[in-house]
Structure formats: structure tokens, C-alpha cells
Amino acid sequence: MVNNMQKNIGLLGFLLLLLSHMAFSQNTDSLKNTRFFSGAVSVTNNGISIVPSFSLGKPAVIFNLSMGKNRFSFEPDIRFSLAGKPWSFLFWVRYQIAKEGKFLMTTGTHLGLNFRTSVLPINGDSSETTVARRYLAAELFPRYLITKNISVGMYYLYSHGLDVGTIKNTNFITFNVNFANIKLTNQFFMRINPQFYYLKLDAEDGFYVTSTFTLAKKNFPLFVTATFNKTIESNITGNKDFIWNLILAYSFGSKYLKIKPKP
């Protein structure tokens, strides 16, 4: 187990160095640099996380931002309960290794803060205190375009807990299919994303199936997403057999070119 942890920490370090190198070694002589800024604000009834078997279990609001240039992006993922208590903060740094053609691949890393409310003794009494627990994670997301609107791929996420009481080694791997731009009418379309995944939390693990359905309207910023997650087999403590989630989101974004003068 120690050797596996050392290997995984080594992977995190390698990806961090790789991302840093890619970010600063992009072609600075290029005449055109595409910059972008986009995001979404979502309200959800259950607060399912990146790993669908994890949920807040109560309504939440989620802020997703993405900003960057060319292949490089910084993507904060900020989540609160509707009562205003912080849930999790993820500060993603991502790089598109392959962004053109049939084969696409993205890699990324993040520092994550997961917040838990604990009852602590203070001067002989007890009081609720919000405790932040730190995680360092890395991801790899290769996929292949079968057609313009159909792709297959896998997603791997490794997370290492930095603080006492955290899960030290999380391994999350999915095999997924994405059906995009399914035409319902001239104005409405759907996206369906079914996936099978394996989750390992230290010594506990499980197999799951999940699917996400998104309904949207052309040139309209609001969209609705529903997620359903079913356990196939699991010995993970606190595992729930079935979880569902509904999201109402507002999206925004812009892209522009910065043209450098010729020497």
C-alpha cells in the first residue's frame, strides 16, 4: 500500500510539472491567441459531486468558471449549501493535450477543500465548527469521436487526502458514452451521458452505473440536468443504493482573439 501511495503521489507531482511546463512553453510567437471566459451558476436539490456516489444530501448552489488561453485553463468549482455553508472548493488547472481531430485528451490537477461541520468541545461546552480538509488530485480524460455528436471515452481521477481523517487514496475510473445534440424540436435538444465506473476509497471499493440527461434550448442560457446513480456492488461505508439529482443552471461565456502585431 505504501508503494502504491508513493506511485500515486509521484503521478500527481509529474502532472503538476507537466502542466506547468505546458502552460509556460506555449508558442509565444503565435500571431493569434484565443482567450476565453465562461461559466455556469447552478441550483441543485441534492448536490452530487464529480464522483456521483458522493452527494451533499441537501440543496446546494454551484459556481463553475473557466478562463484561459488556447489549451490552458483555470477552472474553479465552488459549492455551497443553500444555507450558505461551504461544501467544497476545487481549483482546477487543465491542459488540452489533443484538441483537434477524432482523438481528444485533457489532463488536469487541482487543490481541493472539502468542508465538514464538526461538534468540538470548547471550554467545557460544545460548538459547531466548520473544518476544511485538503485534497490534491489529478485527472486524465481521453475520448474518441465516433461521429460529430457521439463519443466514447474514459475518465480517471486520483485524489490524495493531505490531512488527518481524510481518505488518503481515492481512485475513480469511468467508461462513458456521450450523445450530444439529440434533436427534439427545432428549438430543443438533449444530451445523454451514460457511464459505468469503479470507485476505490483506500481499502473499500464498489461498482456503479450512472447516467446524466440534459435538456436545453438553442441560444438560451438556462438548461436542466438530471443525474441518476445506481450501485451495482459496493462495500464502501455509508454507500447509498440509489441517488438522483436535478439541476437548473444558467450559463454564460465569451471567446475572443488577441492579435499580436508583426515585428
Backbone as JSON, one array per atom type, in Angstrom:
{
  "sequence": "MVNNMQKNIGLLGFLLLLLSHMAFSQNTDSLKNTRFFSGAVSVTNNGISIVPSFSLGKPAVIFNLSMGKNRFSFEPDIRFSLAGKPWSFLFWVRYQIAKEGKFLMTTGTHLGLNFRTSVLPINGDSSETTVARRYLAAELFPRYLITKNISVGMYYLYSHGLDVGTIKNTNFITFNVNFANIKLTNQFFMRINPQFYYLKLDAEDGFYVTSTFTLAKKNFPLFVTATFNKTIESNITGNKDFIWNLILAYSFGSKYLKIKPKP",
  "N": [[0.83, -1.2, 0.0], [1.98, 1.19, 0.77], [3.85, 1.51, -1.28], [2.13, 1.83, -3.47], [0.87, 4.24, -2.77], [3.05, 5.96, -2.87], [3.64, 5.82, -5.59], [1.3, 6.95, -6.68], [1.38, 9.54, -5.58], [3.68, 10.34, -6.82], [2.74, 10.39, -9.45], [0.94, 12.55, -9.29], [2.75, 14.64, -8.79], [4.23, 14.55, -11.17], [2.27, 15.25, -13.09], [1.65, 17.83, -12.25], [4.09, 19.15, -12.77], [4.19, 18.71, -15.51], [1.92, 20.12, -16.43], [2.63, 22.72, -15.67], [4.87, 23.1, -17.26], [3.73, 22.93, -19.83], [1.99, 25.08, -19.74], [3.66, 27.32, -19.68], [5.25, 27.02, -21.87], [3.96, 27.42, -24.25], [3.53, 28.5, -27.63], [4.82, 31.51, -27.93], [5.21, 33.14, -30.03], [3.12, 33.06, -31.69], [0.7, 34.51, -33.89], [-1.95, 34.72, -33.27], [-3.9, 34.48, -30.39], [-6.2, 32.66, -28.67], [-8.42, 33.6, -26.27], [-10.54, 32.93, -23.45], [-13.55, 33.1, -21.47], [-15.83, 31.69, -19.39], [-18.76, 30.25, -17.81], [-20.98, 28.84, -15.29], [-23.88, 29.0, -13.27], [-25.45, 27.1, -10.88], [-28.32, 25.56, -9.42], [-29.17, 23.02, -7.22], [-30.96, 20.1, -6.08], [-29.78, 18.14, -4.55], [-27.0, 17.98, -4.72], [-24.86, 16.4, -6.09], [-21.53, 15.23, -6.47], [-18.37, 15.3, -8.35], [-17.66, 12.6, -8.31], [-20.23, 10.47, -8.66], [-21.46, 8.95, -6.6], [-21.02, 10.35, -4.32], [-22.62, 12.78, -2.41], [-24.06, 15.88, -1.28], [-26.46, 15.73, -0.06], [-28.44, 17.56, 0.36], [-30.09, 20.63, -0.73], [-28.15, 22.75, -2.91], [-25.89, 25.31, -4.16], [-23.95, 25.92, -7.03], [-20.98, 27.17, -8.4], [-19.37, 27.41, -11.37], [-16.49, 28.2, -13.13], [-14.53, 29.04, -16.01], [-11.52, 29.94, -17.37], [-9.03, 31.06, -19.62], [-6.36, 30.5, -22.03], [-5.89, 29.45, -25.31], [-4.85, 26.19, -25.08], [-4.75, 25.99, -22.37], [-6.24, 26.22, -19.13], [-7.9, 27.66, -16.27], [-10.04, 26.55, -13.81], [-12.18, 27.12, -11.51], [-14.29, 25.45, -9.15], [-16.85, 25.98, -7.21], [-18.74, 25.31, -4.36], [-21.68, 25.58, -2.39], [-23.95, 24.95, 0.33], [-27.49, 25.67, 0.28], [-28.01, 26.99, 2.57], [-25.86, 28.55, 2.92], [-23.49, 27.52, 3.85], [-20.14, 26.48, 3.25], [-19.34, 23.87, 0.94], [-17.59, 22.44, -0.93], [-14.49, 23.42, -2.43], [-12.89, 23.49, -5.43], [-9.97, 23.91, -7.21], [-9.21, 23.88, -10.26], [-6.65, 23.19, -12.65], [-6.21, 22.9, -16.01], [-5.21, 21.2, -19.03], [-5.35, 20.89, -22.53], [-4.31, 18.24, -24.15], [-4.7, 16.96, -26.62], [-6.7, 18.44, -28.96], [-7.91, 18.57, -31.41], [-9.29, 16.88, -34.29], [-10.22, 13.34, -34.34], [-9.44, 12.07, -31.98], [-9.35, 13.1, -28.65], [-7.9, 14.61, -25.78], [-7.64, 15.48, -22.37], [-5.9, 16.72, -19.56], [-5.49, 17.27, -16.03], [-5.18, 18.97, -12.84], [-5.86, 19.52, -9.35], [-6.16, 21.49, -6.36], [-8.08, 20.71, -3.67], [-10.65, 21.69, -1.39], [-12.51, 20.37, 1.12], [-15.36, 20.73, 3.04], [-16.49, 20.16, 6.32], [-18.89, 19.99, 8.91], [-18.27, 19.92, 12.28], [-18.76, 18.93, 15.7], [-17.22, 20.36, 18.33], [-15.56, 20.27, 21.52], [-15.51, 23.12, 23.56], [-14.19, 24.96, 26.08], [-15.47, 23.37, 28.03], [-17.98, 23.21, 26.95], [-19.94, 22.5, 23.99], [-19.58, 23.16, 20.49], [-20.53, 23.96, 17.13], [-18.3, 23.64, 14.46], [-16.81, 24.54, 11.4], [-14.76, 22.6, 9.46], [-12.02, 22.52, 7.27], [-10.8, 20.29, 4.91], [-8.0, 19.18, 3.14], [-7.29, 18.22, -0.24], [-5.33, 16.78, -2.84], [-5.39, 16.37, -6.27], [-5.43, 14.57, -9.43], [-6.21, 14.24, -12.92], [-7.19, 12.4, -15.9], [-8.45, 12.47, -19.14], [-9.25, 10.92, -21.79], [-10.85, 10.64, -25.01], [-12.83, 9.51, -27.82], [-14.1, 10.54, -30.92], [-16.76, 9.22, -32.45], [-18.77, 10.0, -34.21], [-19.76, 13.35, -35.15], [-21.41, 14.02, -33.02], [-21.33, 11.92, -31.23], [-19.45, 10.27, -28.83], [-16.94, 8.18, -27.28], [-15.28, 7.23, -24.28], [-12.93, 7.39, -21.52], [-12.46, 8.18, -18.05], [-10.2, 9.16, -15.59], [-9.57, 9.7, -12.21], [-7.48, 10.58, -9.59], [-7.14, 11.05, -6.14], [-5.59, 12.45, -3.31], [-5.68, 12.57, 0.13], [-4.65, 15.13, 2.29], [-4.77, 15.76, 4.98], [-5.2, 14.71, 8.44], [-7.61, 12.2, 9.0], [-8.74, 12.28, 6.49], [-9.6, 10.63, 3.38], [-7.04, 8.78, 2.17], [-6.27, 7.71, -0.33], [-7.96, 7.92, -3.22], [-9.4, 6.36, -5.96], [-10.88, 6.73, -9.02], [-12.51, 5.62, -11.78], [-13.97, 5.77, -14.96], [-16.0, 4.5, -17.65], [-17.37, 5.78, -20.47], [-20.08, 7.04, -22.52], [-21.06, 9.55, -24.77], [-23.81, 11.24, -25.97], [-24.56, 13.81, -27.9], [-26.38, 16.85, -28.72], [-28.99, 15.85, -29.42], [-31.72, 16.03, -31.33], [-34.84, 17.31, -30.48], [-36.93, 19.11, -31.06], [-37.19, 21.9, -33.35], [-36.1, 23.82, -31.74], [-35.38, 22.7, -29.25], [-33.06, 20.5, -27.62], [-31.26, 17.51, -26.57], [-28.82, 16.05, -24.34], [-27.19, 13.04, -23.59], [-25.49, 11.12, -21.23], [-24.36, 8.26, -20.41], [-22.61, 6.16, -18.03], [-20.31, 3.72, -16.77], [-18.72, 2.94, -13.73], [-15.84, 2.51, -11.55], [-15.0, 2.69, -8.16], [-12.63, 3.31, -5.67], [-11.88, 3.64, -2.35], [-9.36, 4.01, -0.34], [-9.2, 1.04, 1.33], [-11.71, 0.17, 0.64], [-14.2, -0.51, -1.89], [-16.21, -0.22, -4.94], [-18.7, -0.86, -7.54], [-20.5, 0.89, -10.03], [-23.29, 2.33, -11.87], [-24.22, 5.09, -13.82], [-26.13, 7.84, -15.14], [-26.55, 10.81, -17.04], [-28.8, 13.33, -17.99], [-29.45, 15.99, -20.09], [-31.38, 18.81, -20.84], [-31.89, 21.33, -23.14], [-32.27, 24.59, -24.71], [-31.87, 26.09, -27.89], [-29.64, 28.81, -28.17], [-30.26, 29.85, -25.67], [-29.77, 30.64, -22.29], [-30.46, 29.11, -20.02], [-30.62, 25.79, -18.69], [-31.56, 22.35, -18.0], [-30.57, 19.65, -15.96], [-30.52, 16.21, -15.19], [-29.47, 13.64, -13.0], [-28.83, 10.22, -12.4], [-27.89, 7.7, -10.2], [-26.79, 4.42, -9.62], [-26.01, 1.75, -7.48], [-24.08, -1.09, -8.19], [-22.47, -3.07, -6.95], [-21.01, -2.81, -3.77], [-18.79, -2.16, -1.01], [-18.37, 0.08, 0.39], [-18.32, 2.24, 3.12], [-21.27, 3.78, 4.29], [-22.44, 3.88, 1.82], [-24.95, 4.58, -0.64], [-27.74, 3.01, -2.16], [-29.18, 4.09, -4.3], [-29.14, 7.22, -5.93], [-30.36, 10.39, -6.86], [-30.45, 13.43, -8.78], [-31.27, 16.82, -9.5], [-30.73, 19.6, -11.57], [-30.84, 23.07, -12.14], [-29.53, 25.34, -14.32], [-27.66, 28.28, -15.2], [-25.92, 29.5, -17.88], [-22.99, 31.17, -19.17], [-20.7, 32.95, -21.31], [-17.7, 33.8, -23.2], [-15.55, 34.35, -26.01], [-12.52, 35.38, -27.46], [-10.12, 36.82, -29.73], [-6.74, 37.68, -29.48], [-4.71, 39.62, -31.29], [-1.44, 39.71, -32.19], [0.9, 42.25, -33.11], [2.86, 42.15, -36.11], [6.44, 41.74, -36.19]],
  "CA": [[0.0, 0.0, 0.0], [2.88, 2.34, 0.8], [4.41, 1.68, -2.62], [1.08, 2.37, -4.34], [0.68, 5.64, -2.42], [4.2, 6.7, -3.39], [3.48, 5.91, -7.04], [0.23, 7.9, -6.98], [1.88, 10.88, -5.28], [4.61, 10.65, -7.9], [1.93, 10.76, -10.61], [0.46, 13.91, -9.07], [3.87, 15.56, -8.99], [4.57, 14.58, -12.59], [1.26, 16.02, -13.81], [1.82, 19.24, -11.9], [5.23, 19.65, -13.52], [3.83, 18.69, -16.92], [1.01, 21.23, -16.69], [3.39, 23.96, -15.56], [5.72, 23.22, -18.45], [2.88, 23.21, -20.98], [1.41, 26.42, -19.6], [4.64, 28.37, -19.93], [6.02, 26.78, -23.08], [3.16, 27.61, -25.44], [4.21, 29.29, -28.65], [4.59, 32.93, -27.67], [5.36, 33.87, -31.27], [1.9, 32.93, -32.47], [0.07, 35.79, -34.17], [-3.3, 34.74, -32.72], [-4.08, 33.77, -29.14], [-7.6, 32.61, -28.31], [-8.69, 33.67, -24.84], [-11.95, 32.65, -23.19], [-14.06, 33.18, -20.11], [-17.19, 31.16, -19.38], [-19.13, 29.72, -16.51], [-22.38, 28.47, -15.06], [-24.37, 29.04, -11.89], [-26.43, 26.03, -10.82], [-29.02, 25.24, -8.18], [-29.46, 21.59, -7.25], [-31.71, 19.62, -4.92], [-29.06, 17.1, -3.81], [-25.58, 18.28, -4.7], [-23.96, 15.3, -6.46], [-20.19, 15.72, -6.79], [-17.73, 14.7, -9.53], [-17.92, 11.17, -8.11], [-21.7, 10.52, -8.47], [-21.93, 8.32, -5.37], [-20.87, 11.34, -3.25], [-23.58, 13.88, -2.52], [-24.24, 16.69, -0.09], [-27.69, 15.27, 0.58], [-29.34, 18.69, 0.6], [-29.97, 21.61, -1.82], [-26.86, 23.46, -2.98], [-25.63, 26.19, -5.3], [-22.62, 25.6, -7.57], [-20.4, 28.16, -9.3], [-18.31, 26.87, -12.21], [-15.87, 29.19, -14.0], [-13.44, 28.56, -16.84], [-10.83, 31.05, -18.02], [-7.72, 30.62, -20.07], [-5.87, 30.87, -23.35], [-5.53, 28.31, -26.14], [-5.06, 24.87, -24.49], [-4.55, 26.06, -20.92], [-7.38, 26.85, -18.47], [-8.07, 27.63, -14.82], [-11.47, 26.29, -13.7], [-12.67, 26.96, -10.13], [-15.58, 24.79, -8.93], [-17.16, 26.42, -5.85], [-20.04, 24.76, -3.99], [-22.22, 25.93, -1.09], [-25.33, 24.57, 0.59], [-28.37, 26.84, 0.17], [-27.96, 27.7, 3.85], [-24.68, 29.42, 2.9], [-22.29, 26.84, 4.36], [-19.31, 25.95, 2.17], [-19.35, 22.42, 0.76], [-16.27, 22.1, -1.45], [-13.85, 24.34, -3.35], [-11.9, 22.81, -6.26], [-9.28, 24.88, -8.06], [-8.68, 23.06, -11.34], [-5.79, 23.66, -13.72], [-6.37, 21.87, -17.04], [-4.49, 21.39, -20.3], [-5.83, 20.04, -23.62], [-3.18, 17.61, -24.85], [-5.16, 16.81, -28.01], [-7.96, 19.19, -29.04], [-8.4, 18.57, -32.79], [-9.38, 15.55, -34.87], [-11.1, 12.37, -33.72], [-9.0, 11.74, -30.63], [-9.21, 14.25, -27.78], [-7.43, 14.26, -24.44], [-7.43, 16.56, -21.42], [-5.36, 16.35, -18.26], [-5.67, 18.36, -15.08], [-4.88, 18.75, -11.43], [-6.49, 20.54, -8.52], [-6.17, 21.51, -4.91], [-9.47, 20.73, -3.25], [-11.0, 21.89, 0.01], [-13.79, 19.77, 1.45], [-15.75, 21.29, 4.33], [-17.36, 19.35, 7.16], [-19.27, 20.6, 10.19], [-17.99, 19.02, 13.4], [-19.06, 19.44, 17.02], [-16.0, 20.32, 19.09], [-15.68, 20.8, 22.89], [-14.84, 24.4, 23.8], [-14.38, 25.43, 27.46], [-16.46, 22.56, 28.71], [-19.23, 23.18, 26.2], [-19.74, 22.04, 22.61], [-19.94, 24.16, 19.49], [-20.34, 23.52, 15.75], [-17.18, 24.28, 13.79], [-16.57, 24.08, 10.04], [-13.37, 22.17, 9.28], [-11.63, 22.34, 5.87], [-9.85, 19.21, 4.69], [-7.33, 19.43, 1.86], [-7.01, 17.11, -1.13], [-4.61, 17.06, -4.07], [-5.92, 15.41, -7.23], [-5.03, 14.63, -10.84], [-7.18, 13.58, -13.79], [-6.86, 12.15, -17.3], [-9.74, 12.31, -19.8], [-9.18, 10.66, -23.23], [-12.11, 10.26, -25.64], [-12.76, 9.36, -29.27], [-15.32, 10.96, -31.59], [-17.26, 8.28, -33.47], [-19.35, 10.97, -35.14], [-19.7, 14.71, -34.61], [-22.2, 14.13, -31.79], [-21.23, 10.71, -30.4], [-18.08, 9.97, -28.44], [-16.72, 7.2, -26.22], [-14.03, 7.55, -23.61], [-12.76, 7.01, -20.13], [-12.03, 9.29, -17.19], [-9.53, 8.67, -14.38], [-9.28, 10.71, -11.2], [-6.83, 10.13, -8.37], [-7.13, 12.09, -5.13], [-4.83, 12.11, -2.1], [-6.01, 13.42, 1.27], [-3.45, 15.67, 2.92], [-4.96, 15.98, 6.41], [-5.64, 13.59, 9.27], [-9.04, 11.95, 8.9], [-9.17, 12.27, 5.1], [-9.33, 9.42, 2.61], [-5.7, 9.0, 1.66], [-6.14, 7.34, -1.74], [-9.21, 7.72, -3.95], [-9.25, 6.05, -7.37], [-12.19, 6.8, -9.66], [-12.32, 5.42, -13.21], [-15.24, 5.58, -15.64], [-16.08, 4.24, -19.08], [-18.56, 6.57, -20.75], [-20.53, 7.37, -23.88], [-21.72, 10.85, -24.79], [-24.67, 11.52, -27.12], [-24.8, 15.26, -27.84], [-27.23, 17.49, -29.74], [-30.11, 15.0, -29.85], [-32.76, 16.98, -31.7], [-36.2, 17.03, -30.07], [-37.7, 20.0, -31.94], [-36.28, 22.87, -33.98], [-35.52, 24.67, -30.71], [-34.92, 21.97, -28.07], [-32.2, 19.33, -27.86], [-30.85, 16.8, -25.37], [-27.53, 15.35, -24.27], [-27.26, 11.89, -22.69], [-24.14, 10.67, -20.91], [-24.31, 7.1, -19.51], [-21.27, 5.68, -17.73], [-20.05, 2.68, -15.78], [-17.48, 3.34, -13.07], [-15.27, 1.81, -10.4], [-14.54, 3.63, -7.15], [-11.88, 2.7, -4.58], [-11.53, 4.58, -1.29], [-8.44, 3.25, 0.49], [-9.39, -0.41, 1.22], [-13.09, -0.12, 0.25], [-14.44, -0.22, -3.3], [-17.54, -0.52, -5.45], [-19.01, -0.69, -8.96], [-21.71, 1.69, -10.17], [-23.71, 2.81, -13.18], [-24.87, 6.39, -13.69], [-26.46, 8.48, -16.41], [-26.92, 12.21, -16.94], [-29.66, 13.8, -19.08], [-29.5, 17.45, -20.14], [-32.35, 19.39, -21.76], [-31.53, 22.73, -23.39], [-32.87, 25.27, -25.84], [-30.88, 26.8, -28.68], [-29.43, 30.24, -27.91], [-30.94, 30.21, -24.42], [-28.74, 30.34, -21.28], [-30.91, 28.18, -18.97], [-30.78, 24.38, -19.07], [-31.89, 21.45, -16.9], [-29.82, 18.39, -15.98], [-30.91, 15.2, -14.21], [-28.48, 12.57, -12.85], [-29.28, 9.06, -11.65], [-26.74, 6.86, -9.86], [-27.23, 3.14, -9.04], [-24.94, 0.86, -7.03], [-24.1, -2.48, -8.64], [-21.91, -3.8, -5.81], [-20.12, -1.92, -3.04], [-18.61, -2.34, 0.43], [-17.96, 1.38, 0.9], [-19.1, 2.68, 4.28], [-22.21, 4.87, 4.03], [-22.88, 3.86, 0.42], [-26.39, 4.58, -0.9], [-28.06, 2.17, -3.3], [-29.67, 4.9, -5.43], [-29.1, 8.67, -5.73], [-30.75, 11.18, -8.03], [-30.15, 14.85, -8.61], [-31.82, 17.69, -10.54], [-30.0, 20.87, -11.6], [-31.23, 24.18, -13.02], [-28.28, 26.09, -14.48], [-27.56, 29.44, -16.09], [-24.56, 29.5, -18.43], [-22.55, 32.37, -19.85], [-19.34, 32.77, -21.79], [-17.22, 34.61, -24.31], [-14.26, 33.95, -26.59], [-12.03, 36.43, -28.31], [-8.76, 36.65, -30.23], [-5.79, 38.77, -29.31], [-3.8, 39.54, -32.44], [-0.18, 40.38, -31.93], [1.45, 42.9, -34.29], [4.06, 41.52, -36.68], [7.67, 42.53, -35.94]],
  "C": [[0.87, 1.25, 0.0], [3.46, 2.6, -0.58], [3.39, 2.28, -3.57], [0.86, 3.85, -4.07], [1.82, 6.48, -2.98], [4.1, 6.87, -4.91], [2.43, 6.95, -7.41], [0.65, 9.33, -6.69], [2.87, 11.31, -6.34], [3.89, 11.06, -9.16], [1.42, 12.18, -10.48], [1.57, 14.93, -9.33], [4.24, 15.69, -10.44], [3.57, 15.42, -13.37], [1.35, 17.5, -13.51], [2.97, 19.85, -12.69], [4.91, 19.73, -15.01], [2.94, 19.87, -17.28], [1.74, 22.57, -16.64], [4.24, 24.18, -16.79], [4.89, 23.6, -19.68], [2.34, 24.63, -20.94], [2.4, 27.49, -20.01], [5.47, 28.18, -21.19], [5.19, 26.86, -24.34], [3.84, 28.6, -26.37], [3.9, 30.77, -28.5], [4.73, 33.77, -28.94], [4.12, 33.79, -32.15], [1.24, 34.29, -32.66], [-1.31, 35.89, -33.52], [-3.34, 33.9, -31.45], [-5.55, 33.83, -28.76], [-7.74, 32.6, -26.8], [-10.19, 33.45, -24.61], [-12.27, 32.82, -21.71], [-15.51, 32.71, -20.16], [-17.51, 30.62, -17.99], [-20.6, 29.35, -16.44], [-22.66, 28.58, -13.57], [-25.53, 28.06, -11.81], [-27.05, 25.93, -9.44], [-29.46, 23.79, -8.27], [-30.17, 21.14, -5.98], [-30.89, 18.7, -4.02], [-27.55, 17.3, -3.78], [-24.67, 17.1, -4.96], [-22.62, 15.87, -6.89], [-19.66, 15.1, -8.06], [-17.87, 13.18, -9.49], [-19.41, 11.04, -7.76], [-22.21, 9.88, -7.2], [-21.73, 9.22, -4.15], [-21.9, 12.44, -3.45], [-23.66, 14.62, -1.2], [-25.47, 16.25, 0.69], [-28.68, 16.37, 0.89], [-29.17, 19.68, -0.56], [-28.67, 22.41, -1.74], [-26.84, 24.39, -4.19], [-24.18, 25.97, -5.71], [-22.2, 26.69, -8.55], [-19.24, 27.51, -10.05], [-17.8, 27.97, -13.13], [-14.77, 28.52, -14.81], [-12.83, 29.75, -17.56], [-9.46, 30.57, -18.47], [-7.38, 31.12, -21.46], [-5.41, 29.62, -24.07], [-5.84, 27.0, -25.42], [-5.12, 24.89, -22.97], [-5.74, 26.76, -20.27], [-7.29, 26.7, -16.95], [-9.57, 27.57, -14.56], [-11.89, 26.06, -12.24], [-14.07, 26.32, -10.12], [-15.93, 25.03, -7.47], [-18.59, 26.0, -5.5], [-20.42, 25.14, -2.56], [-23.58, 25.24, -0.92], [-26.19, 25.83, 0.47], [-28.45, 27.61, 1.47], [-26.73, 28.6, 3.95], [-23.41, 28.78, 3.42], [-21.46, 26.3, 3.21], [-19.34, 24.43, 2.15], [-17.99, 21.95, 0.25], [-15.8, 23.18, -2.41], [-12.78, 23.54, -4.11], [-11.29, 23.84, -7.21], [-8.51, 24.11, -9.14], [-7.72, 23.85, -12.24], [-5.8, 22.56, -14.78], [-5.6, 22.24, -18.31], [-5.02, 20.39, -21.32], [-4.63, 19.49, -24.39], [-3.5, 17.44, -26.33], [-6.53, 17.45, -28.11], [-8.56, 19.23, -30.44], [-8.42, 17.14, -33.31], [-10.33, 14.65, -34.11], [-10.74, 12.07, -32.27], [-8.73, 13.01, -29.83], [-8.71, 13.79, -26.41], [-7.17, 15.51, -23.62], [-6.81, 15.99, -20.15], [-5.5, 17.54, -17.32], [-5.26, 17.97, -13.69], [-5.6, 19.82, -10.61], [-6.11, 20.38, -7.05], [-7.62, 21.63, -4.49], [-9.61, 20.95, -1.76], [-12.4, 21.33, 0.23], [-14.17, 20.18, 2.88], [-16.74, 20.37, 5.05], [-17.65, 20.08, 8.46], [-19.09, 19.58, 11.3], [-18.36, 19.72, 14.71], [-17.81, 19.26, 17.88], [-16.22, 20.86, 20.5], [-14.87, 22.08, 23.05], [-15.2, 24.89, 25.19], [-15.5, 24.68, 28.18], [-17.8, 22.49, 28.04], [-18.93, 22.66, 24.8], [-20.24, 23.09, 21.63], [-19.67, 23.6, 18.1], [-19.22, 24.33, 15.09], [-17.01, 23.69, 12.39], [-15.08, 23.82, 9.85], [-13.11, 21.94, 7.8], [-10.57, 21.24, 5.79], [-9.32, 19.31, 3.27], [-7.09, 18.13, 1.09], [-6.22, 17.62, -2.33], [-4.98, 15.98, -5.07], [-5.35, 15.62, -8.63], [-6.02, 13.83, -11.67], [-6.61, 13.37, -15.18], [-8.17, 11.79, -18.0], [-9.54, 12.14, -21.31], [-10.56, 10.26, -23.77], [-11.94, 10.25, -27.15], [-14.11, 9.71, -29.88], [-15.67, 9.94, -32.67], [-17.92, 9.06, -34.59], [-19.22, 12.33, -34.49], [-20.35, 14.81, -33.25], [-22.15, 12.9, -30.89], [-19.76, 10.44, -30.1], [-18.06, 8.89, -27.36], [-15.4, 7.54, -25.55], [-13.97, 6.99, -22.22], [-12.31, 8.24, -19.35], [-11.4, 8.68, -15.94], [-9.19, 9.84, -13.48], [-8.61, 10.03, -10.01], [-6.77, 11.3, -7.4], [-6.4, 11.58, -3.89], [-5.18, 13.09, -0.99], [-4.77, 13.84, 2.02], [-3.55, 15.76, 4.44], [-5.38, 14.7, 7.13], [-7.16, 13.44, 9.16], [-9.58, 11.96, 7.49], [-8.95, 10.89, 4.49], [-8.0, 9.63, 1.89], [-5.58, 8.73, 0.17], [-7.51, 7.05, -2.34], [-8.88, 7.47, -5.42], [-10.64, 5.93, -7.99], [-11.97, 6.69, -11.16], [-13.66, 5.1, -13.85], [-15.02, 5.21, -17.11], [-17.41, 4.84, -19.53], [-18.83, 6.73, -22.23], [-21.27, 8.69, -23.79], [-22.5, 11.02, -26.1], [-25.08, 12.98, -27.02], [-25.74, 15.7, -28.96], [-28.29, 16.55, -30.31], [-31.32, 15.91, -30.09], [-34.13, 16.49, -31.25], [-37.2, 17.82, -30.91], [-36.69, 20.92, -32.62], [-35.56, 23.74, -32.95], [-34.87, 23.9, -29.55], [-34.07, 20.76, -28.46], [-31.78, 18.74, -26.52], [-29.4, 16.32, -25.48], [-27.66, 14.25, -23.24], [-25.85, 11.36, -22.49], [-24.19, 9.51, -19.91], [-22.87, 6.69, -19.23], [-21.29, 4.6, -16.65], [-18.76, 3.05, -15.08], [-17.14, 2.47, -11.87], [-14.71, 2.85, -9.45], [-13.84, 2.87, -6.03], [-11.45, 3.78, -3.6], [-10.67, 3.83, -0.27], [-8.7, 1.76, 0.3], [-10.79, -0.8, 0.76], [-13.31, 0.23, -1.22], [-15.86, -0.61, -3.71], [-17.66, -0.26, -6.94], [-20.38, -0.03, -9.08], [-22.04, 1.94, -11.64], [-24.46, 4.12, -12.97], [-25.18, 6.94, -15.07], [-26.95, 9.91, -16.15], [-27.7, 12.62, -18.19], [-29.74, 15.32, -19.0], [-30.49, 17.91, -21.2], [-32.04, 20.87, -21.9], [-32.26, 23.26, -24.61], [-31.79, 26.06, -26.57], [-30.85, 28.29, -28.33], [-30.18, 30.73, -26.67], [-30.04, 29.77, -23.27], [-29.15, 29.34, -20.2], [-31.0, 26.76, -19.52], [-31.02, 23.55, -17.81], [-31.13, 20.14, -17.07], [-30.32, 17.48, -14.87], [-29.86, 14.09, -14.2], [-29.06, 11.47, -11.97], [-28.09, 8.13, -11.44], [-27.2, 5.61, -9.12], [-26.0, 2.29, -8.68], [-25.13, -0.53, -7.62], [-23.63, -3.38, -7.5], [-20.92, -2.91, -5.1], [-20.01, -2.32, -1.57], [-18.14, -1.04, 1.08], [-18.89, 1.82, 2.02], [-19.99, 3.88, 3.93], [-22.74, 4.91, 2.61], [-24.41, 3.82, 0.32], [-26.67, 3.83, -2.18], [-28.46, 2.99, -4.53], [-29.66, 6.38, -5.03], [-29.58, 9.34, -7.01], [-30.56, 12.66, -7.71], [-30.74, 15.63, -9.78], [-31.16, 19.05, -10.42], [-30.68, 21.84, -12.57], [-30.03, 25.1, -13.1], [-28.45, 27.24, -15.46], [-26.12, 29.53, -16.56], [-24.27, 30.82, -19.13], [-21.13, 32.14, -20.35], [-19.0, 33.68, -22.95], [-15.87, 34.08, -24.76], [-13.8, 35.07, -27.5], [-10.58, 36.16, -28.69], [-7.94, 37.9, -29.93], [-4.75, 38.63, -30.41], [-2.55, 40.38, -32.16], [0.32, 41.06, -33.21], [2.7, 42.15, -34.8], [5.28, 42.39, -36.39], [8.12, 43.3, -37.18]]
}
